[in-house]
């Protein structure tokens, strides 16, 4: 009888260290939006890697930060929940970040009883001497962690991380069906892809003031019709999202449609609307409606 391994492998760390890029490489699907802006990931997103004798349930989480408004409190809840149910924890840092950043969260990681792999990302931006010093500093800070230097952008050592994760997983039957690759519904990925385009095309506060809701998702064998609403907090932001003669919104919709066609492998008919929902980031009711975890 073949033994089967399965477990939850949760990816945590500060904003902008490359967690989402790593998650997409490990799972082999483009699940988490990965842009160069901090706070891109707002939810806890699972990506499931299945082989004949293994099921690894990876979980990407928002970057750990001190909350300034209720949306960020929810994001921190998602990150901290990842410490409670992991079979293996991947703590991602990079060559720029110092081990004393966010010491409160690190203290919680230090107390964990499960294996911790500390991944130092972006080593292509460092040199051997600096990296050696950094490894020593991290070893003092998180003595129980195994340290693996990686470069997610260059795929360096990512396979080694995957091999080590497989070795550390407990014997267990699968938690999800073997054909399932995420815990999120199709609509969730529509909102994430539209939000990604907004992160790429607008600057300053605009992307962080936006939430996307799919109001219609009608799928046939060959096509999907989607109506999506982009919510902003103020009337002035609505004007910026739409742009002069609607050009900015049209650009976002066109790029999103292309990405959605690639993601679903079908023709996409996408209509986008912009509405104002004043200060939704600080409203418990609105955050719950948008699927955030406020516990």
Secondary structure, DSSP 8 states (H G I E B T S, - for coil): ----EEEEEEEEEBTTSSHHHHHHHHHTS--S---SSTT---S-EEEEEEETTEEEEEEE---B---SSHHHHHHHHHHHHTTTS-SEEEEEEESSS-TTTTHHHHHHHHT--SEEEEEEE-GGGS-HHHHHHHHHHHHHHTTT-EEEE-BTTTTBTHHHHHHHHHHHS-B---SS-TT--BSS-HHHHHHHHHHHHHHHH--TTGGGG-EEEEEEEEE-SSEEEEEEEEEESSHHHHHHHH-GGGHHHHHHHHHHHHHHHHHHTSEEEEEEEEEE-TTGGG-HHHHHHTT----
